[in-house]
Amino acid sequence: MGGGIGRYQGSYGLVIDALISVRMVTAKGEVIDVSEDSNPDLFWAVRGAGSNFGIVTSATYQAHPLTDDGDIFVGEFIVPAGREAEYFELLERMSPIQAELASFMFINYNSTSNRESPCVVRGVYVRIKKVINVKQR
């Protein structure tokens, strides 16, 4: 199922954190529903212990609202080959990172030359508006 990194991960977690239930076919050919309440051990396993527990045929997720009509700010940077550690040290110095900021690093390798290639870092800023319910008197 994978973790599901995404632009809203700082505010809402990984996509897998929003998983509510799955329907799956087991190795015995049984079709079962898996959730916190039904087969909870298998639900935990499907969410991160691996993919050898059956075939997921459908999944239900908790959806989260877009903010600012889905407008986000994305910045891409190139990290020269061999300087990835500096990038991670920078992230560590920024800790804790604001929930509105997500960072992705794409590490590349050139199989033709057997050399490291520059890494691409994508920073995404999403402004999350807090919804406050106010009771009218």
C-alpha positions in Angstrom: 0.0 0.0 0.0 2.9 2.3 0.6 3.1 5.4 2.8 1.7 8.0 0.5 3.9 11.1 0.9 2.2 14.2 -0.4 1.9 18.0 -0.2 -0.4 18.0 2.9 1.7 15.4 4.9 2.8 18.0 7.4 -0.8 18.9 8.3 -2.6 15.6 7.7 0.1 13.0 7.8 0.8 10.4 5.2 -1.9 9.2 3.0 -1.8 5.8 4.7 -2.7 7.6 8.0 -6.1 8.4 6.4 -6.9 4.8 5.6 -10.2 3.7 7.1 -10.6 0.3 5.6 -9.8 -2.1 2.8 -11.4 -5.0 1.1 -8.9 -7.7 0.3 -8.6 -11.2 -1.0 -6.4 -13.5 1.2 -4.1 -16.2 0.1 -6.9 -18.7 0.8 -9.2 -16.9 -1.6 -11.4 -15.3 1.1 -12.7 -11.8 0.5 -12.5 -9.9 3.8 -13.0 -6.4 5.1 -10.2 -5.0 7.2 -10.4 -2.0 9.5 -9.6 -0.9 13.1 -12.7 -2.9 14.2 -12.6 -5.8 11.8 -9.3 -7.8 11.6 -7.4 -5.0 13.5 -4.0 -6.9 13.4 -4.3 -7.2 9.6 -5.3 -3.5 9.4 -2.1 -2.6 11.2 -0.1 -4.9 8.9 -1.6 -3.5 5.7 -0.7 0.0 6.9 3.0 -0.5 6.9 4.3 -4.0 7.7 4.4 -5.1 4.1 2.4 -6.1 1.1 2.3 -9.9 1.5 -1.0 -10.2 3.4 -3.4 -10.3 0.4 -4.6 -8.4 -2.6 -6.3 -5.1 -1.8 -9.3 -4.7 -4.2 -10.6 -1.5 -2.7 -9.8 1.1 0.0 -11.6 3.8 1.8 -9.8 6.9 3.0 -10.6 9.9 5.1 -10.6 12.9 2.7 -9.4 16.3 3.8 -10.5 19.7 2.4 -8.3 21.7 0.0 -7.3 25.0 1.3 -7.0 28.2 -0.7 -8.7 26.3 -3.6 -5.7 24.0 -3.7 -3.2 26.8 -4.3 0.3 25.9 -3.0 3.8 27.3 -3.3 6.4 24.9 -4.7 10.1 25.5 -4.9 12.5 23.1 -6.5 16.3 23.1 -5.8 19.2 21.1 -7.1 21.5 19.6 -4.6 24.9 18.8 -6.2 26.0 15.1 -6.1 27.8 14.3 -2.9 26.3 17.2 -0.9 23.0 15.5 0.2 24.2 15.3 3.8 24.4 19.1 4.0 20.7 19.3 2.9 19.7 16.8 5.7 21.7 18.8 8.2 19.9 21.9 7.2 16.5 20.2 7.7 17.7 19.0 11.1 18.6 22.6 12.1 15.1 23.7 11.0 13.5 21.1 13.3 10.7 21.1 14.1 9.5 22.0 10.6 6.2 23.8 10.3 3.3 21.5 9.5 2.6 23.6 6.4 5.9 22.8 4.8 6.6 19.4 3.2 10.0 18.5 1.7 10.7 15.8 -0.8 14.1 14.7 -2.1 14.5 12.7 -5.3 17.9 10.9 -5.2 19.1 9.9 -8.7 21.8 7.6 -9.9 23.2 7.5 -13.4 23.5 3.8 -14.3 25.3 4.6 -17.6 28.3 6.3 -15.9 28.0 4.7 -12.5 28.1 8.1 -11.0 25.9 10.0 -8.6 23.6 12.6 -10.2 22.4 15.8 -8.6 19.4 15.4 -6.3 16.2 17.4 -6.8 14.6 18.8 -3.6 11.0 20.0 -3.8 9.7 22.2 -1.0 6.0 22.7 -0.8 4.2 25.2 1.4 0.5 24.8 2.0 -1.4 27.4 4.1 -3.8 25.4 6.2 -6.7 27.4 7.6 -8.1 26.3 10.9 -11.9 25.9 11.0 -13.4 27.1 14.2 -17.0 26.3 15.0 -18.7 29.0 16.9 -22.1 28.4 18.5 -24.5 31.2 17.9 -26.4 32.5 21.0 
